[in-house]
Amino acid sequence: MQVSRFVFPRGTVDATVAALAQAERDGFAAAWMPQVLGWDPLTVLALAARETTTLRLGTAVVPTHPIHPLLLAASALTTQSASGGRFALGIGISHRFLVEDVWGYRYEQPVAWIRDYLAALQPALRGERPDVHTPRLTAAPPGPLEAPGTEAPAVLLAAMGPRMLATAGELTDGTLTWLVGNGTLAAHIVPSIRAAAEAAGRPAPRVVAGLPVCVTSDPAAARDRARRKYGRYTNVPAYRAMLDREGVAEAGDVALIGDEARVREQLAELAAAGVTELKAEIFGTDAECERAVACLCEQAGALAAAS
């Protein structure tokens, strides 16, 4: 299992690029950036690529409804070229309240939508000409995208429900999760996507699990902070379903919290569950964050060697 860092865009573009570059200096294998209501991650990651040399870079995730697949393919190929092939494109269907209430699109038939989207996106990334005409999407360019010398990046699909996991396993390189606990990863996410990939004759999928991490001597206080910090996710339907599977009340309850020994145990549990990469969102006091970085990067080599 590899260990990467989840970098939320905070402050200026320069500050976010600096945080991504710091992830490489700290020793993380990759850095992932979400698309939220702020900086465009593909642009920021392209800039960060020029400040790094080995760090893998990825989106976790870009919502698909607001951007046509051909435009996203062009942006992704640009970032892939700027990074020298170190980029992975994570996409997702987002959530009904964002798609309908914020962006004004219709959140209907999400699995059918993402299958149409991938039918346009992936050929475009490979330098082919897609020809998609469905009730949900049209993608029929006069020719392939022009991106000389650029290989298609890996595509990962955010998936938690059974049908979306089946789609991710069948059609993409893997999945990215956020706030899904170890028990649910082991019993639901990993076996579901692996079975779908195997049935489709695809390689074993990547499972990139995003979880908050705090290395601390005061786990009770850290747990309280986690519940406050991540509480806004608790009743979002997709997350709520996974929390119910896990048997916990709050989104913050799935955070990895404890001293170095306890966090090492939790990392081993994730690896045993079949997670291929931990995407760590480090939180806490400055001292706790420093401890988390040291702990995670110290364990990264051993976990990667064991996988």
C-alpha positions as CSV (number, residue, x, y, z in Angstrom):
1,M,0.0,0.0,0.0
2,Q,1.3,3.4,-0.9
3,V,0.8,6.5,1.2
4,S,-0.2,9.8,-0.4
5,R,-1.5,13.2,0.8
6,F,-4.9,14.8,0.2
7,V,-4.2,18.5,-0.3
8,F,-7.3,20.7,-0.1
9,P,-6.8,24.1,-1.9
10,R,-6.4,26.7,0.8
11,G,-5.1,30.2,0.4
12,T,-3.5,31.4,-2.9
13,V,-2.6,29.3,-5.9
14,D,1.1,29.7,-4.9
15,A,0.3,28.5,-1.4
16,T,-1.4,25.4,-2.8
17,V,1.4,24.6,-5.2
18,A,3.8,25.0,-2.3
19,A,1.8,22.5,-0.2
20,L,1.9,20.0,-3.1
21,A,5.6,20.4,-3.6
22,Q,6.1,20.0,0.2
23,A,4.4,16.6,-0.1
24,E,7.2,15.4,-2.3
25,R,9.9,16.7,0.0
26,D,8.2,15.0,2.9
27,G,8.3,11.7,1.1
28,F,4.7,11.0,0.0
29,A,4.2,8.9,-3.1
30,A,1.4,11.2,-4.5
31,A,-0.7,14.2,-3.8
32,W,-4.4,14.4,-4.7
33,M,-6.5,17.6,-5.0
34,P,-10.3,17.9,-5.0
35,Q,-12.4,20.1,-7.2
36,V,-14.4,22.2,-4.8
37,L,-15.7,25.8,-5.0
38,G,-12.3,27.3,-5.6
39,W,-9.1,26.8,-7.6
40,D,-9.2,24.5,-10.6
41,P,-7.2,21.4,-9.6
42,L,-6.0,20.5,-13.1
43,T,-4.4,23.9,-13.5
44,V,-2.9,23.9,-10.0
45,L,-1.5,20.3,-10.5
46,A,0.0,21.3,-13.8
47,L,1.8,24.2,-12.0
48,A,2.8,21.8,-9.2
49,A,4.3,19.4,-11.8
50,R,6.9,22.0,-12.6
51,E,7.9,22.2,-8.9
52,T,8.2,18.5,-8.4
53,T,10.0,15.6,-10.1
54,T,8.7,12.3,-8.8
55,L,5.4,13.0,-7.0
56,R,2.4,11.5,-8.7
57,L,-0.4,14.0,-9.0
58,G,-4.2,13.4,-9.2
59,T,-7.7,14.8,-8.9
60,A,-9.9,13.5,-6.2
61,V,-12.3,14.2,-7.8
62,V,-13.5,16.3,-10.7
63,P,-17.3,16.3,-10.9
64,T,-18.5,15.3,-14.3
65,H,-21.8,17.2,-14.8
66,P,-20.4,20.7,-15.2
67,I,-17.7,19.9,-17.7
68,H,-18.1,18.2,-21.1
69,P,-15.9,15.0,-21.4
70,L,-14.1,16.4,-24.4
71,L,-13.1,19.5,-22.5
72,L,-12.1,17.5,-19.5
73,A,-10.0,15.2,-21.7
74,A,-8.2,18.2,-23.2
75,S,-7.5,19.6,-19.7
76,A,-6.3,16.2,-18.4
77,L,-4.0,15.6,-21.3
78,T,-2.5,19.0,-20.7
79,T,-1.8,18.2,-17.1
80,Q,-0.5,14.8,-18.0
81,S,1.9,16.4,-20.5
82,A,3.0,19.1,-18.0
83,S,3.8,16.4,-15.4
84,G,5.7,14.1,-17.7
85,G,3.1,11.3,-17.3
86,R,2.6,11.5,-13.5
87,F,-1.1,12.5,-13.6
88,A,-4.2,10.4,-12.7
89,L,-7.7,11.7,-13.4
90,G,-10.2,11.0,-10.7
91,I,-13.8,11.8,-11.6
92,G,-17.2,11.4,-10.0
93,I,-20.9,12.1,-10.2
94,S,-20.8,14.4,-7.1
95,H,-24.0,14.7,-5.1
96,R,-27.6,15.7,-6.0
97,F,-27.6,18.9,-3.9
98,L,-24.5,20.2,-5.8
99,V,-25.5,19.0,-9.3
100,E,-29.1,20.3,-9.1
101,D,-29.0,23.2,-6.6
102,V,-25.6,24.7,-7.3
103,W,-24.9,23.9,-11.0
104,G,-28.5,23.5,-12.3
105,Y,-28.1,20.1,-14.0
106,R,-30.4,17.1,-13.7
107,Y,-29.1,14.4,-11.4
108,E,-30.9,11.4,-13.0
109,Q,-29.7,7.9,-13.9
110,P,-26.2,8.5,-12.5
111,V,-24.8,5.2,-13.6
112,A,-26.1,5.6,-17.1
113,W,-24.7,9.1,-17.1
114,I,-21.2,8.1,-16.1
115,R,-21.1,5.2,-18.6
116,D,-22.0,7.7,-21.4
117,Y,-19.4,10.1,-20.0
118,L,-16.6,7.4,-19.9
119,A,-17.6,6.3,-23.5
120,A,-16.6,9.8,-24.6
121,L,-13.8,10.6,-22.2
122,Q,-11.6,7.5,-22.5
123,P,-11.4,7.3,-26.3
124,A,-10.6,11.0,-26.3
125,L,-7.8,10.5,-23.8
126,R,-6.4,7.7,-26.0
127,G,-6.2,9.9,-29.1
128,E,-9.3,8.3,-30.6
129,R,-12.4,10.0,-32.0
130,P,-15.4,9.3,-29.7
131,D,-18.9,9.1,-31.3
132,V,-21.4,9.2,-28.5
133,H,-25.1,10.1,-29.0
134,T,-27.4,9.3,-26.1
135,P,-30.3,11.1,-24.5
136,R,-27.9,12.3,-21.8
137,L,-24.8,13.2,-23.8
138,T,-23.4,14.0,-27.2
139,A,-19.7,13.8,-28.0
140,A,-18.9,13.7,-31.7
141,P,-15.8,15.8,-32.5
142,P,-14.6,16.0,-36.2
143,G,-11.4,14.3,-35.2
144,P,-9.3,13.2,-32.2
145,L,-7.9,15.6,-29.7
146,E,-4.4,17.0,-30.6
147,A,-2.0,16.1,-27.7
148,P,1.2,15.0,-29.4
149,G,3.3,12.6,-27.4
150,T,1.0,12.3,-24.5
151,E,-0.2,9.0,-23.1
152,A,-3.7,8.7,-21.6
153,P,-3.7,9.2,-17.8
154,A,-5.2,6.6,-15.6
155,V,-8.9,7.2,-14.9
156,L,-10.4,6.4,-11.5
157,L,-14.0,6.7,-10.7
158,A,-15.3,7.7,-7.2
159,A,-17.6,4.9,-6.3
160,M,-19.4,3.6,-3.2
161,G,-22.7,2.0,-4.2
162,P,-22.8,-1.4,-5.8
163,R,-23.6,-0.3,-9.3
164,M,-21.1,2.4,-9.4
165,L,-18.4,0.1,-8.0
166,A,-19.3,-2.4,-10.8
167,T,-18.9,0.3,-13.3
168,A,-15.6,1.4,-11.9
169,G,-14.3,-2.1,-12.0
170,E,-15.5,-2.8,-15.5
171,L,-14.5,0.4,-17.2
172,T,-11.8,2.3,-15.2
173,D,-8.5,1.8,-13.5
174,G,-9.9,1.9,-10.0
175,T,-11.8,3.9,-7.4
176,L,-11.3,6.7,-4.9
177,T,-13.2,6.8,-1.7
178,W,-13.6,9.5,1.0
179,L,-14.6,8.9,4.6
180,V,-15.2,5.2,4.1
181,G,-14.1,3.1,7.1
182,N,-11.8,0.1,7.1
183,G,-14.6,-2.4,7.7
184,T,-16.6,-1.2,4.8
185,L,-13.5,-1.0,2.5
186,A,-12.7,-4.7,3.4
187,A,-16.3,-6.1,3.2
188,H,-17.8,-4.0,0.4
189,I,-15.6,-1.6,-1.6
190,V,-12.6,-3.9,-2.3
191,P,-14.4,-7.1,-3.1
192,S,-17.0,-5.4,-5.2
193,I,-14.6,-3.6,-7.5
194,R,-12.2,-6.5,-7.7
195,A,-15.0,-8.9,-8.8
196,A,-16.2,-6.4,-11.5
197,A,-12.6,-5.9,-12.8
198,E,-12.0,-9.7,-12.9
199,A,-15.3,-10.3,-14.7
200,A,-14.3,-7.7,-17.3
201,G,-10.9,-9.2,-17.8
202,R,-9.2,-6.1,-16.4
203,P,-6.1,-5.8,-14.2
204,A,-6.6,-5.6,-10.4
205,P,-8.1,-2.1,-9.7
206,R,-6.5,0.6,-7.7
207,V,-8.4,1.4,-4.5
208,V,-7.4,4.9,-3.2
209,A,-9.0,5.4,0.2
210,G,-9.2,9.0,1.5
211,L,-9.2,9.3,5.3
212,P,-8.4,12.0,7.9
213,V,-5.3,11.2,10.0
214,C,-4.2,12.7,13.3
215,V,-1.2,11.4,15.3
216,T,-1.8,12.5,18.8
217,S,-1.3,11.8,22.5
218,D,-4.9,13.0,23.1
219,P,-7.2,10.9,20.9
220,A,-10.4,11.9,22.7
221,A,-9.7,15.6,21.9
222,A,-8.7,14.7,18.3
223,R,-11.9,12.7,17.9
224,D,-14.0,15.7,19.0
225,R,-12.1,17.9,16.4
226,A,-12.7,15.3,13.7
227,R,-16.4,15.2,14.4
228,R,-16.6,19.0,14.1
229,K,-14.3,19.3,11.1
230,Y,-16.0,16.5,9.0
231,G,-19.5,16.8,10.4
232,R,-20.8,18.4,7.2
233,Y,-20.4,15.1,5.5
234,T,-22.3,13.0,8.0
235,N,-25.8,13.4,6.5
236,V,-24.9,13.6,2.8
237,P,-26.7,10.5,1.5
238,A,-23.8,8.8,-0.1
239,Y,-21.5,9.1,2.9
240,R,-24.4,8.3,5.3
241,A,-24.9,5.0,3.6
242,M,-21.2,4.1,4.1
243,L,-21.2,5.3,7.7
244,D,-24.2,3.1,8.4
245,R,-22.4,0.1,6.8
246,E,-19.5,0.9,9.1
247,G,-21.8,1.2,12.1
248,V,-20.6,4.7,13.2
249,A,-22.6,7.8,13.8
250,E,-20.3,10.6,12.5
251,A,-18.1,11.1,9.5
252,G,-15.2,12.0,11.9
253,D,-15.5,8.5,13.5
254,V,-13.7,6.9,10.6
255,A,-10.6,9.1,11.0
256,L,-7.3,7.4,11.8
257,I,-6.5,8.7,15.2
258,G,-4.0,7.7,17.9
259,D,-0.3,7.7,18.7
260,E,2.3,6.4,16.3
261,A,1.8,2.8,17.3
262,R,-2.0,3.0,16.9
263,V,-1.8,4.7,13.5
264,R,0.7,2.1,12.3
265,E,-1.8,-0.6,13.3
266,Q,-4.6,1.2,11.4
267,L,-2.4,1.5,8.3
268,A,-1.7,-2.2,8.4
269,E,-5.5,-2.9,8.7
270,L,-6.1,-0.8,5.5
271,A,-3.4,-2.7,3.7
272,A,-4.9,-6.0,4.8
273,A,-8.3,-4.9,3.6
274,G,-6.9,-4.5,0.0
275,V,-6.5,-0.7,-0.1
276,T,-3.7,0.1,-2.6
277,E,-3.2,3.7,-1.5
278,L,-4.1,5.7,1.5
279,K,-4.9,9.3,0.6
280,A,-4.3,11.0,4.0
281,E,-6.0,14.3,5.0
282,I,-3.8,15.3,7.9
283,F,-5.4,17.4,10.6
284,G,-4.8,18.6,14.1
285,T,-2.4,21.0,15.8
286,D,0.9,21.9,14.1
287,A,2.7,19.5,16.3
288,E,0.2,16.7,15.6
289,C,0.4,17.4,11.9
290,E,4.2,17.1,12.0
291,R,3.9,13.8,13.9
292,A,1.5,12.5,11.3
293,V,3.7,13.4,8.4
294,A,6.7,11.7,10.0
295,C,4.7,8.6,11.0
296,L,3.1,8.2,7.5
297,C,6.2,8.7,5.6
298,E,8.2,6.4,7.9
299,Q,5.7,3.6,7.2
300,A,5.3,4.3,3.5
301,G,8.4,2.3,2.4
302,A,7.5,-0.7,4.5
303,L,3.9,-0.7,3.3
304,A,4.8,-0.3,-0.4
305,A,7.4,-3.1,-0.1
306,A,4.8,-5.4,1.5
307,S,2.2,-4.8,-1.2
